[in-house]
């Protein structure tokens, strides 16, 4: 539910109010969901994407082999030969796209790393704000106790 409400643009405070749970619980849920998303993205970029890239290249090579075999066979009519040549042309174009766009994978991995660093920095800043708030509240409480209600 928390993820659903966040995707609707609701604030953590609104979500806590709607679900009748504490703000800390919403924050903890969001931290868990962010960690889960990071893990999923990391797995996809590091494990799945390279495998899909390799499978795609392999599939194109198989199609090329079959298309060339069709062309080289005497029993294939002229129309089928032209279609096979068109397919070969498309395959080479797709191979070139995959080869020249391989940088996209590297860029995605760089983006993931920089995003992870940014998220970690924001999390640390948030924790620093919480820690500073606790210190200020503690100082205010101590100051209140030492004045014994004089002010």
Helices and strands as residue ranges (DSSP letters): H 2-7, H 12-19, H 23-43, I 44-48, H 49-72, H 78-100, H 102-147
